[in-house]
Amino acid sequence: MTGRSIRNLYYITQLDNVPSILRHGILSHEEIQRKGLHFTAIYDVDIVSRRSCISVPDGRTLWSFANLYFQPRNPMLYRVAMERGVDRLAVVAVKTNVLARPDVMFANGNAAHQSTIIVPATQRDQFIKEIADIHGLTWWNAEDGSKRRIMAECLVPRLIEPALIDAVYVANAKVAEALQASVVRAIHVIAEPHMFFEPTKAIQVTPTLLLVVGDMFFSRMQTLTVSVNTVGVMGKGLASRAKYQFPDVYVRYQDVCRKRHLRMGVPYLYKRELSFHEALADDPGSFTEGQQTWFLLFATKDDWRENASLGGIVRGLAWVQENFKTEGIKSLAMPALGCGLGNLSWADVGPLMCQKLGALGIPVWIYLPAGKTLQQEWLTPEYLLG
């Protein structure tokens, strides 16, 4: 990745601020105060005040800079999405011309964190080479440093001119339409649910059951389902993702396989005490208190080399029906069981899942198999509910 290949840089803000940003540009906190402009703060007081006390190498504080991210789908956007709701957020895309300014600085993580290194524009090329991988990151964790790297910033003194604003991203078409109607300047307003950790598609099957396309590991459901085998191998697919993003889930999975607590037809519910949101959000503060995310380890096959067992899935779904209340499951996210590496067809699995899970009476999101074309008939309530 070079300066030329970076498509945009990104500024996270409250939706209410967009009309003013299109008129005045993106301003540092210092410049906003100097001009006496009204704005709606997106970050809490602690984050903002911390930036006013942190100095960069030339002696100025972060208060003097507007901060742009190289990757907008990052732990800070996740945090404010959880705290404030995605309908009140916007991500302003800025042209890469700003990188050529001789007065910009670069931070290799959240600029307000003690471990972050801030360098001047003279080190731009080396800096961009070092963060080249963050555009390909779809998730992150603290252990491998990706949670820090994906927060890399370009710090722009005082002002980013309105002419450098390329587009504005919002979470859905309804918000995009309302914002487009409220601004005077011609600007591309783009609905991009994935950027805001939202499903890119949702189909209502029952009042409580949705079919969705998206990333289950950013789901807001209380319990996330990982399809596994019973021999303790997390080799590919969602299981592999869980292994690296949530290592403690993998440790528990191997343990319950050894003890035979996880079997075909008998899923294992890991009531994880660690905060799921704490791992995903940057500097999460108190919003994660009391928000636990559990993992339902659901065996779809005995050996990882085998195809998934439709009969085993039926028995596992029956276990969920019989035990969800006593176990305390309040909402549930589940992949299309066996329809990925298990080689089963959604045409067969979909009706079974929807009929069993639609009867629970709790919010359930079923994540459709990624990268597969499904006949529209297979996605209708009439087909799925019989």
Buried (B, 14 or more C-beta within 10 A) or exposed (E): BEEEEBEBBBBBBBBBBBBBBBEBBBBBBBBBEEEEEEBEEBBBEEBBEBBEEBEBEEEBBBBBBBBBBBBBBBBBBBBBBBBBEBBBBBBBBBBBBBBEBEEBBBBBBBBBBEEBEBBBBEEBEEBBEBBBEBBEBEBBBEEEEBBBBBBBBBBBBBBBBBEBBBBBBBBBEEBBEEBBEEBEEEBEBBBBBBBBBBBEEEBEBBEBBBBBBBBBBBBBBBBBBBBBBBBBBBEEBBBBBBBEBBEBBBEBBBBBBEEEEBBBBBBBBBEBEEBBBBBBBBBBBEBBEEBBBBBBBBBBBBEBEEEBBBEBBBBBBEBBEEBBEEBEBEBBBBBBBBBBBBEBBBEEBBBBBBBBBBEBEBBBBBBBBBEEEBEEEBBEBEBBBE
